[in-house]
Amino acid sequence: MSILIYASHQNGKPDKTAKELASYAKAMSEKTGGEVIALGFGLTAPEALYAYGVNKVLNVDDQRFGVFNAKAYAETFRQAVEKTGAKYILTGQNSDGLYFSSLLAGMLQAAYVTQVISLPENTEPFTVRRKAFSNKAIASVTLKTDIKILNIAKNSFGLLENPADGTSETFRPEISAEVFEEIKSLKVEKATGKVPLSDAEIVVSAGRGLKGPENWGMVEELAEVLGAATACSKPVADMGWRPHTEHVGQTGKQVAPNLYIAIGISGAIQHLAGVNSSKNILVINTDPEAPFFKAADYGVVGDAFEVVPELIKKLKEFKASH
C-alpha cells in the first residue's frame, strides 16, 4: 500500500511542490499504511525529501529525460508502480504532473482525480475532496479502482516536516528510443534570477491597465521588494508584452499564493479561475466597477502609476526600519 509521489525539481533540488506532495503523502500514510516513495528525474539532492517523510527516492539518471516527455514519464511511473507495488500516486498541479497523469491513468486503468484539497475523508471507500466548477465549489469524490492517482492542488496542504530515515537509489526504466523521438523540443527557455511562479508565496500580476511593456519596471520592482514572482493576464501575453510563461488564468498557469496582487486587471472569469485559490487577493484598479473587486480581499481604487510607486516607497521604508 505504498504511496508514490512525483518529485519535481529546480536545478536538481526538490521544489516546493515536491515537498508539499511528500508532506501530504506522509500524513496520508498514517491512514492507509505503507511507505512514502518519491520518483524524480535528475535529482541531485534527494535527501531534501527525507525531512518531509519520504522513505525512499527512486532517481532516474538518464540524459534522455532532460526535456519533459509525457509518454516517457508516464511509462517510467508505470514501471515504478510495478516495482514498488504502489497503490496511490500523487502528482502536483503543474503542467508536467497534469500532462503525464492522464496518460498514466489510462495505462494503469486507475481512477484519477485532480485539484484534491485535503486528506482522504474515508479510506473504505476511498473518498477525497476536490475543487470543482473553476474553484467555485467543493466536490467529494469516491475512487473505486485498485490504483488511485491524486493530483494535489497548490498550497492546499502546506509543508510539514516529519523526518524519515530515507534512502536513495538509481532507477533505470526500460523505454525504447522511439518514445523519445515522438516528441522533440526545439527550444527551452528558463527564467533565471526570479522567484519561480509555481512556488511563489506572493505573486505580483498586471494587465492591460499598464498601457505598455515599457511600464513593467514598477511591477518588477514591487515584486523584488516583496520577494515575489511576476505574472500577467492573457491579453498581455498575447500582445507580447510579457512571456507566456507568466500568463496566469484558466488557460495559463493556475496559482495559489498567500498573496496575489492584481494591477490593472479587470478580472475576467477566465483569469479569476486561475487565481481564486489565492489566500489573499489585493486589486489595484481605476475602475471601481471592475469585476475583480468582487473577488478581492482588499481593493484600492486608484491609478496604478500613482499607487504602485507609493506602495514601493512605503515598503522600502518599512523594511529599512525593521
N, C-alpha and C positions, 0 to 999 in steps of 0.2 A: 504493500500500500504506500510505497514511497511517492514523494512529490518531486517533480522535475520542473525547474524553472529556467527561463531564458536569461542568461547573464549578458545583457548588452553592456557596452563599454565605451569609454572615451580614451583614445590613445592607450588601450590595453588595460586600463583600470576600470573596474566595475562602476557604472554610473549610478545615479540616484534611483533610476527605475529598477535596476537590478537589485539594489539594496532594499527597496520597498517590497519587491517580489519575495526576497528572502525573508523579510520580516513577516509578511503575510503567510508564507509557507510554513514558517516555524510555528506561528500561532495556530495555523490550521492543523498542523501535525499533532497537536495536543488533543484534537478532536478525532482525527482519522487514524493516528498512529503512523509509523514509518519514518524513514529518514528524509532529509531535505537534500536534493541533489541539484547542482547547477550545471548547465551546459553552456559553454562560452566558445567564441571563435576568436582566437588570437589574444587571449588574456595574458597579461604579463604580471598581474598582481592578484591572482585568485584568492590569496589568503585574506584579502579585504572583505570577502564574503563570510568568512568564518565568524566574524563578530556579530553577524546578523542571523546566525543559526544554521548555516549551511554545513552539512556533514561531509559532503564530497563534491569536488569540482571535476567535471569532465571537460578538458580543454582541447579544442580542435586546433592543432598547429599545422595548418596547410595553407600555402600561399594562394591556392585557388579560391579560397573563401575571403580574399582581401576585399573584393567587391561583393555586395549583397546579391544573392541569387535565391529567390524564394523557394524554388523547387529543390535546390541543393540543401537549403536549411531545413525544409520540411522532411526530406529524406533522412537527413542526419538525425533529426529528432525521432523519427520513426525507429531508426536503428538503436538510438539511445533508450527508447522505451522498451524495445525488445531485450536490450542488455540489462536494464535495471528493474524491469517489471513494474515501472511506474504506472499508477492508476490516475494520477492527477498531473496535468501540465499547466503551468502558469506562464503567461506572456504579458508583456506590458502594452500600454496603449500608445505605441509608437508605430511608425509606418512599417518597420520590419516585422514586428510582432503581429500586427493585424494582417499583413500580407501572407506570411507563411502559415499562420494558424489555420486559416480556412482550408489550405491545401492539406495540411496535416490531419485535420478533422476528417477529410474525405479518405485519406489513406488508412486511418485507424478506425473509421466508422464510429467516430467519437462525437458525443454531444459537445457543442461549442457555444459558449455564451460570452458576450462582450460587455464592457462597461460595468463589471462587477464592483460593488462599492463596500461590501462588508464580508466578514467571515460567514461560512455556511450557517443558516438558521437551524438546519437539521442535516444529519448525515444519512438517516434512513427514514424517508427518501432524502436524497441529497438536494438541498434547496438553498439557493443564493438570491440576494437582491441585486438588481442592476438598474442603471438609468435607462429611461425609455422616452420616446417621443421628444427627441432633441433635448434631453435632460430636463423635461418638464414634469416627468412622473417617475415613480419607482415601481418596478415590477418584481414579483417573487417568481423565480423560475426553478422548476424541478428537472433535474437531469437523471435519466434512467439508464444510460449506457454504461458499459463496464469501465471504459476510459473516458475521462472528462477533461475538457480544455477550458480554462478560465482566463479571460483577458481582463486584467485588473485596471480600473480607472485610475488616472493620475492623481496623486496626493489624496487618495481615498482612505489609505490605511496609515501612512506615515512610516518613519524609520524607527525601529525598536531594536536596540542592541540586546542580543541574547546569545552570548558566546558559545561556540561549539568547538570540539576538537576535530577540526576538519583535515581532510587530505585532498590531494590533487593528483590527477593522472592524465596522461595524454590519451585522447580518444581519436581513433582513426576510422572514420566511416568509409564504406566501400561505395563509391559513387563514380559512375562512368564519366568519361571526358565529354560525352555528348550532352550531358545535363548542363555543363558549364558553357558549352558552345551555343546553346539555345538562346541565351541572353548575354549580350556583350555591352559593356559600359564604354561609352565614347569619351565621357568626361566626368570627373568627380570634383566638385568644389566644396571645400570645407571652410567654415568660418573659423578664424583664428583670433585670439586675443579678446574673445567675447564670452559672456555667460551663455551656455547652451540654452536655447529656448525651451527645450523639453524638460530641463532640470531647474529652471529659474523659480525662485521664490517670489520674485517681483518681476512683472513684465510692463514695460512702457511701450504703448502702441499708439500709432497715429494714422489718420486717414486723409481724405482729400481736403480737409479743412486747413491743412498746412500749405496748400496752394502750389507747392512745387518741391522737387527733391533738394533744391538749394537751401531749403529751410529746415532740413532734418538735423542740423547741427545741435539745436537746442534739445531735441529728443534724445540724441546720443549722449549729450552732456548730462541730462537728467538721469538717464539710465546709469551712467558712470558714477554719479554721486550716490545713487541708491544701490549700486551693485546689482543692477537689473539687466535683463535681456531686452532687446528691442524687437518690435513686431509691427505689423501693418495690416490694413484692411485689404480685401481682394482687389478693389479698383486701383489702389496704389501699386500693387504688384503687377497688375495687368498693364498699367501705363509705363512700367519700367522705372518707376521712382525708387523702388526698393526691390531686393531679390525675392523670388518666390519662396525661398526658404524661411522668410519672415511672415508670410501670409498666414494669418490665423482665422479660423471660421469653420463652417460646416464642410467646405470643400478644401480647406487648408489644414493646418495643424490645430489640434484641439489642446487647449492648455487649461491648467487648474492651479494657478499660483495662489499664494496667500494674498497678494495684491495685484490687481490688474488696473493700470491707468490708461484710459482711452482719451486721446487728444484729437479733437476734430473728427470724430467718427459718429455718424448719425445713429448707428445701431440697428442696421437691417437684421431681420430674423436669422439670416444665414450666418452673420457674424456672431450674433448672440449665442447661437447653437454651439459655437466652438469655444466660447469663453465663460458661459454662465455657471460653470462649476468652480469658478474662482471664489476664494473665501471672501474677499472684499473687492468691490469694483468702484473706482473713482472715475467720474466722467467730467471732462472739461470741454464745453461747447458753447458757442454763442447763441444757439437756438434753444430756448427754454422748453420747446415742444419736441425736441429730439427724442425718438423712441428709447434711446439708451438710458435716459434718466429714470425710466420706469423700472429698469433692472439694476440701477446703481444703488450702492450703499451710501455713497457720498457724491455730491454733484456741485460743480462750480459753473455758473452761467457767466461766461466772460470770454474775451478774446485770448486765444492761446498764446499769441505773440506778446501779450502783456502778463498773463497768468504764469506761464511756464518759466520765463526768466526770473520772475519774482519768487517762484517756488524754489528754483535752483539756488537763488541767493539766500533764502531763509534756511534751506537745508545745509548749505555750506557753513552758515553762521552757527547753526545748531551743532554740527559735527566739530567745528573748531572749539566750541565751548565745553565739549564733553570728552 
